[in-house]
Amino acid sequence: MPTQKTAESEPAGSALVTEMRATALDIFMHTLAESSIERMFTKSVSYERGVLRVGEESYDINSFSRVLVVAIGKASHTMVQALSDRFGAGVGVSGLACGPVLPDAQVFGFRYYKGGHPLPNQDSVKAAEAMLRAVEPLTGRDLVIFMMSGGGSALVEKPIADSISLEDLMATYRALVHSGAPIAQINTLRKHLSAIKGGRLALAASPAHQLSIMVSDVPENALDSLASGPTMPDTSTVEQCYALVDKYKLLPQFPASVRQLFESRAILETPKPADAVFSRSRWCTLASNAVVEKVAVEKAVMSGFAIEVDNTCDDWDYVPAADYLLKRLRELRKGVSRVCLISGGEITVKVDAKGGVGGRNQHFALYCAQKIAGENITILSAGTDGIDGDSDAAGAVVDGTTMARIKQQGLSAEQALKTFNSTPLFESLGDVIKTGPTGNNLRDLRVLLAY
């Protein structure tokens, strides 16, 4: 086992630096593969002799007059394909799916939409309207299978009021995304401004039997925030919306049509857990960030590291989150020669209106690069969806040589952080991680290695 070495004994580009970067990337790529939608369906979803089993729930498909599938989110296409593979050609299931891209191969009987992310687009609205129309005629003899995944808040959307135009909707989402608020709080506001979120899609589908199969990109205790909870009872309230708008000073940033709803206190409440509409609803979570962490830990153990998992900084601002994790890593390194700190969940970055190209993972990594210059530390931060912010990258990997290489190329980490423009810098260094859209979304993974 290698012993800990000083920065002076390891020049930039050394074998140790190369090994640490390769290990961090290997952990991330292995985690993506092992937590794929197909693997999760293999473990938890089966169809045999007319009976669909999802987790502990089972449905005799032949007992229903109609089975409709509605898929929303970044994993919608892979989930539709995985479910179709289990049903086979003999089951006449149809439905609708909306994701950030169109699939290479479409499943027969499905209508596809290409919604916008992180801001909704015209297809986002068309998809929401089509889904509401599709579930409205359902009766108590029908089954609707909702397949929900992260990103659905923007990908499928219909404003609660006709006065809110698409341009107003986009402006509202832009204000929310750049506010620096945690995703659960952002989704509290989205739910109450939407005709489809916060349980309103379930309300439209009632009295049909409803099964929601979920791939979660939200905290474990906030599942009703996944895609802003179209099919789940909403635990957030109108009063929380008013408080959040005040806390993050959002009212001046909202367009007039949305601002008027708040000023006149005309926001309507969403369906709650006790509502009868959910009496025939069941929910099954196939995967979450906990799966990502578990797989990453198993891979790191195989690589010979002492492991620690720490999610304390979930939903923190990136600066205190980075400072906390680096302090924890250095404490752990005092006792062992090879340490790996795994951190799941998401951090927040408040972006001004003139932000460049990047995302929270690259921003976090670049900030960390300044703090580890000259040390035998490697940090990877990336999203399991393969998309970081408004860039085409999943994230980035940095190490003790990153700052020196930035200076060698005449670049400025400080300027990139100030302008939220980390992607071009990481592309110049060759430190950007690009996987393309993964068809999955289980939040972010941070891997911190120290020798």
C-alpha positions in Angstrom: 0.0 0.0 0.0 1.5 3.4 -1.0 2.5 5.7 1.8 1.4 9.3 2.1 3.7 11.6 0.2 4.3 15.3 0.2 3.6 17.7 -2.7 7.4 18.2 -3.1 8.0 14.5 -3.6 5.3 14.2 -6.3 5.7 16.5 -9.4 2.7 17.4 -11.5 1.8 14.6 -13.9 3.3 11.9 -11.6 2.2 8.3 -11.5 0.4 9.0 -8.2 -1.7 11.8 -9.6 -2.6 9.8 -12.6 -3.5 6.8 -10.4 -5.7 8.9 -8.1 -7.6 10.5 -11.0 -8.1 7.2 -12.7 -9.4 5.6 -9.5 -11.9 8.5 -8.9 -13.2 8.2 -12.5 -13.4 4.4 -12.2 -15.5 4.7 -9.1 -17.9 7.1 -10.8 -18.2 5.2 -14.1 -18.7 1.9 -12.2 -21.4 3.5 -10.1 -23.3 4.7 -13.2 -23.2 1.2 -14.7 -24.3 -0.6 -11.5 -27.1 1.8 -10.7 -28.6 1.8 -14.2 -32.4 1.7 -14.8 -32.1 -1.8 -16.4 -30.3 -3.2 -13.3 -32.9 -1.6 -11.0 -35.8 -3.0 -13.0 -34.1 -6.5 -13.0 -34.0 -6.4 -9.2 -37.4 -5.1 -8.5 -39.8 -5.4 -11.5 -41.2 -8.6 -13.0 -44.1 -9.7 -15.2 -45.2 -13.4 -15.2 -48.5 -15.1 -16.0 -50.3 -11.7 -16.3 -49.1 -10.4 -13.0 -46.9 -7.3 -12.7 -44.8 -7.1 -9.6 -43.1 -3.9 -8.6 -41.4 -4.2 -5.2 -44.0 -5.5 -2.8 -47.0 -4.4 -5.0 -48.6 -6.8 -7.5 -51.3 -6.2 -10.2 -53.2 -8.6 -12.3 -53.0 -6.8 -15.6 -55.8 -8.8 -17.2 -58.2 -7.6 -14.6 -58.1 -4.0 -15.9 -60.0 -2.5 -18.8 -57.1 -0.4 -19.7 -53.4 0.1 -18.7 -52.0 3.5 -19.4 -48.3 4.4 -18.8 -47.2 8.0 -18.2 -43.4 8.6 -17.9 -41.9 11.9 -16.8 -38.3 12.9 -16.3 -34.7 12.3 -17.4 -35.1 8.5 -16.9 -38.5 8.3 -18.7 -37.3 6.7 -21.9 -35.1 4.1 -20.2 -37.9 3.3 -17.8 -40.5 2.9 -20.6 -38.1 0.6 -22.4 -37.4 -1.5 -19.3 -41.1 -1.9 -18.5 -41.9 -2.8 -22.2 -39.1 -5.4 -22.1 -40.7 -7.1 -19.1 -44.2 -7.0 -20.6 -43.2 -8.3 -24.0 -45.1 -8.1 -27.2 -48.3 -9.7 -26.0 -49.4 -6.9 -23.6 -51.2 -4.0 -25.2 -49.9 -1.1 -23.1 -49.8 2.4 -24.4 -48.8 5.8 -23.0 -46.9 9.0 -23.1 -43.3 9.9 -22.2 -41.4 13.1 -21.9 -37.7 13.5 -21.4 -34.9 16.0 -22.3 -34.1 14.1 -25.5 -36.0 11.8 -27.8 -35.1 8.1 -27.6 -33.1 6.4 -30.4 -35.8 3.8 -30.6 -39.4 4.4 -29.7 -41.7 1.8 -28.0 -44.8 1.1 -30.1 -47.9 2.7 -28.6 -46.1 5.6 -26.9 -46.2 9.2 -27.8 -43.0 11.1 -27.0 -42.2 14.7 -26.1 -38.9 16.5 -25.8 -39.3 18.8 -22.8 -37.0 21.6 -21.7 -34.5 21.5 -18.9 -33.6 23.3 -16.7 -36.2 25.7 -18.2 -39.5 24.4 -19.6 -40.3 24.8 -23.3 -43.4 24.5 -25.5 -43.1 20.7 -25.5 -43.1 20.8 -21.7 -46.5 22.4 -21.8 -47.8 20.2 -24.6 -46.7 17.1 -22.7 -48.5 18.2 -19.6 -51.7 19.0 -21.4 -51.6 15.7 -23.2 -51.0 13.8 -20.0 -53.9 15.5 -18.2 -56.2 14.7 -21.2 -55.0 11.1 -21.3 -55.8 10.4 -17.6 -59.1 12.3 -17.4 -61.3 9.6 -19.0 -59.9 6.8 -16.7 -62.3 4.9 -14.5 -62.1 2.7 -11.5 -61.6 -0.3 -13.8 -58.3 1.2 -15.2 -54.7 1.2 -14.1 -52.3 4.0 -14.7 -48.6 3.4 -14.2 -46.7 6.6 -13.5 -42.9 6.4 -13.9 -41.3 9.4 -12.3 -37.7 10.6 -12.3 -35.7 13.7 -11.7 -35.9 16.7 -14.0 -39.6 16.2 -14.4 -40.4 19.6 -12.9 -39.2 21.5 -16.0 -39.8 18.7 -18.5 -43.5 18.5 -18.0 -45.4 21.7 -16.9 -48.6 23.5 -17.2 -49.1 26.8 -15.3 -51.9 26.9 -12.8 -53.3 30.1 -14.4 -53.9 30.8 -18.1 -52.5 34.3 -17.6 -49.0 32.8 -17.2 -47.4 32.6 -20.6 -44.6 30.3 -21.6 -42.2 33.2 -21.4 -43.5 34.0 -17.9 -43.1 30.3 -17.0 -39.5 30.3 -18.1 -38.7 33.5 -16.3 -40.2 32.1 -13.1 -38.1 28.9 -13.4 -35.0 30.9 -14.1 -35.5 32.9 -10.9 -36.1 29.7 -8.9 -33.1 27.8 -10.4 -30.7 30.7 -9.7 -32.1 31.5 -6.3 -29.7 29.2 -4.4 -32.6 27.5 -2.6 -32.5 23.7 -2.0 -34.4 21.6 -4.6 -37.2 20.7 -2.1 -37.9 24.4 -1.5 -37.8 25.2 -5.2 -40.3 22.4 -5.8 -42.6 23.6 -3.1 -43.1 26.8 -5.2 -43.3 24.8 -8.4 -46.1 22.6 -7.1 -48.3 25.5 -6.1 -47.8 27.2 -9.5 -48.6 24.1 -11.5 -51.8 22.5 -12.8 -50.0 19.1 -12.9 -47.7 19.0 -9.9 -48.3 18.6 -6.2 -50.6 15.6 -6.6 -52.8 17.3 -9.3 -52.0 14.7 -12.0 -53.2 12.0 -9.5 -56.3 14.1 -8.9 -57.0 14.2 -12.7 -56.5 10.4 -12.9 -58.8 9.5 -10.1 -60.7 7.1 -9.6 -58.3 4.9 -11.5 -55.9 2.6 -9.7 -52.5 4.3 -9.7 -49.0 2.9 -9.3 -46.0 5.3 -9.3 -42.6 3.8 -10.0 -40.0 6.3 -8.9 -36.3 6.8 -9.6 -35.5 9.5 -7.1 -33.2 12.6 -7.3 -34.5 14.2 -4.1 -33.6 13.6 -0.4 -34.8 10.3 1.0 -37.3 12.1 3.3 -38.8 14.3 0.5 -40.1 11.9 -2.1 -43.1 14.2 -2.7 -40.6 16.6 -4.2 -39.6 14.2 -7.0 -40.5 16.0 -10.3 -42.5 18.2 -7.9 -44.7 15.3 -7.0 -47.4 15.1 -9.7 -48.8 11.8 -8.3 -48.1 12.1 -4.6 -49.9 13.9 -1.8 -48.2 17.2 -1.1 -46.9 17.9 2.4 -45.9 21.5 1.6 -48.3 24.4 2.0 -49.3 27.7 0.5 -48.0 29.5 3.6 -44.6 28.0 3.0 -44.6 29.4 -0.5 -45.2 32.9 0.7 -42.4 32.5 3.2 -40.0 31.2 0.6 -40.7 34.0 -1.7 -39.9 36.5 1.1 -36.8 34.6 2.2 -35.1 34.5 -1.2 -36.5 37.9 -2.3 -38.1 36.3 -5.4 -41.1 38.6 -5.9 -39.2 41.3 -7.9 -37.7 38.6 -10.1 -41.1 37.0 -11.0 -43.0 38.2 -14.1 -46.1 40.3 -13.5 -48.5 37.4 -14.0 -46.9 35.3 -11.2 -46.2 38.2 -9.0 -49.9 39.1 -9.1 -50.8 35.7 -7.7 -48.6 36.2 -4.7 -49.5 39.8 -4.1 -53.2 39.0 -4.1 -52.6 35.8 -2.1 -54.4 33.8 -4.7 -52.2 30.7 -4.6 -54.4 27.6 -4.3 -53.6 24.6 -2.0 -52.6 21.2 -3.4 -54.1 17.7 -2.5 -52.9 16.5 0.9 -52.2 13.0 2.3 -55.7 12.5 3.8 -57.4 13.2 0.5 -59.6 10.3 -0.8 -58.0 10.8 -4.3 -55.0 8.8 -3.1 -56.9 5.8 -1.7 -56.1 3.7 -4.8 -52.5 5.0 -5.1 -49.3 3.1 -4.4 -45.7 4.3 -4.7 -42.5 2.3 -5.2 -39.0 3.8 -5.2 -36.7 1.6 -7.3 -33.6 3.7 -6.8 -32.3 6.7 -5.0 -29.0 8.4 -4.1 -28.5 5.7 -1.4 -28.0 3.1 -4.2 -25.3 5.3 -5.8 -23.5 5.7 -2.5 -23.7 1.9 -1.8 -22.2 1.0 -5.1 -19.5 3.7 -4.9 -18.5 2.4 -1.4 -18.2 -1.2 -2.7 -16.0 -0.1 -5.6 -13.8 2.0 -3.3 -13.3 -0.9 -0.9 -12.2 -3.1 -3.8 -9.6 -0.4 -4.6 -8.1 -0.7 -1.1 -9.4 2.5 0.5 -10.6 3.2 4.0 -14.1 4.5 3.4 -16.2 7.1 5.0 -19.7 8.3 3.8 -20.8 11.7 4.9 -23.9 13.4 3.6 -24.0 16.1 6.2 -23.7 18.9 3.6 -26.6 17.8 1.4 -28.4 20.9 0.1 -25.7 23.2 1.6 -24.2 26.1 -0.4 -21.1 24.9 -2.2 -18.6 27.0 -0.1 -19.4 25.6 3.3 -20.0 22.2 1.8 -16.5 22.1 0.2 -14.9 23.4 3.3 -16.6 20.8 5.5 -15.8 17.9 3.3 -12.1 18.9 2.9 -11.8 19.3 6.6 -13.3 15.9 7.1 -11.0 14.3 4.5 -7.9 15.7 6.1 -9.0 14.4 9.5 -9.5 11.0 8.1 -6.2 11.0 6.4 -4.3 11.4 9.7 -5.2 7.8 10.6 -4.7 5.9 7.3 -2.6 6.1 4.2 -5.4 5.8 1.6 -8.8 7.3 2.4 -11.9 7.8 0.3 -14.7 10.1 1.4 -18.0 9.5 -0.4 -20.7 12.2 -0.3 -24.0 12.0 -2.1 -26.9 14.4 -2.6 -26.6 17.9 -4.0 -25.1 21.3 -3.1 -26.4 24.6 -4.2 -24.9 27.5 -6.1 -26.7 30.9 -6.4 -26.1 32.1 -10.0 -26.6 35.7 -11.1 -28.5 36.4 -14.3 -25.2 36.7 -16.4 -23.9 33.3 -15.5 -21.7 31.4 -18.0 -21.6 27.7 -18.9 -21.3 25.3 -16.1 -23.1 23.6 -13.2 -22.9 23.0 -9.5 -20.6 20.0 -9.7 -18.0 21.9 -11.8 -18.3 25.0 -9.7 -17.8 22.9 -6.5 -14.8 21.1 -8.0 -13.1 24.3 -9.1 -13.5 25.9 -5.7 -12.0 22.8 -4.2 -9.0 22.9 -6.6 -8.0 26.2 -5.0 -8.0 24.6 -1.5 -6.0 21.5 -2.4 -3.2 23.0 -4.5 0.0 21.0 -4.0 -1.6 18.2 -2.0 -2.1 14.5 -2.8 -5.9 14.9 -3.0 -8.2 14.2 -5.9 -11.8 15.3 -6.0 -14.5 14.2 -8.4 -18.0 15.8 -8.5 -20.5 14.7 -11.1 -24.2 14.2 -11.7 -25.6 10.7 -12.4 -27.8 12.2 -15.1 -24.7 13.2 -17.1 -25.8 16.8 -17.2 -24.4 19.5 -14.9 -26.3 22.7 -15.0 -26.5 24.2 -18.5 -23.4 22.4 -19.8 -23.0 19.2 -21.7 -20.7 17.8 -18.9 -21.6 15.5 -16.0 -19.0 17.2 -13.8 -15.2 17.5 -13.3 -12.2 16.0 -11.5 -9.5 18.1 -9.9 -6.3 17.4 -7.9 -3.3 19.0 -6.3 -1.9 19.9 -9.8 -5.0 21.6 -11.1 -4.2 25.2 -10.0 -0.7 25.0 -11.4 -2.0 23.7 -14.8 -4.6 26.5 -14.8 -1.8 29.1 -14.4 0.4 27.4 -17.0 -2.4 27.9 -19.5 -3.0 31.5 -18.6 -6.4 30.9 -17.2 -8.1 32.2 -14.1 -10.0 30.0 -11.6 -11.2 33.1 -9.8 -12.7 34.6 -12.9 -14.4 31.3 -13.9 -15.9 31.1 -10.4 -17.0 34.7 -10.4 -18.7 34.3 -13.8 -20.0 30.8 -13.2 -18.1 29.7 -16.3 -16.3 26.6 -15.2 -16.9 24.3 -18.2 -14.6 26.1 -20.7 -11.8 26.1 -18.2 -12.2 22.4 -17.4 -12.4 21.6 -21.2 -9.1 23.4 -21.7 -7.5 21.3 -18.9 -9.1 18.1 -20.1 -10.6 17.6 -16.6 -14.2 17.8 -17.7 -16.3 14.5 -17.3 -18.6 13.9 -20.3 -20.9 10.8 -20.3 -23.8 12.2 -22.3 -27.3 11.9 -20.9 -27.4 8.7 -18.9 -31.1 8.1 -19.0 -31.0 8.1 -15.2 -31.0 10.6 -12.4 -30.0 9.7 -8.8 -28.6 13.0 -7.7 -24.8 13.8 -7.5 -21.8 11.9 -6.3 -18.7 13.4 -4.8 -15.6 11.2 -4.5 -12.7 12.7 -2.4 -9.4 10.7 -2.4 -6.3 11.4 -0.3 -3.0 9.5 0.0 
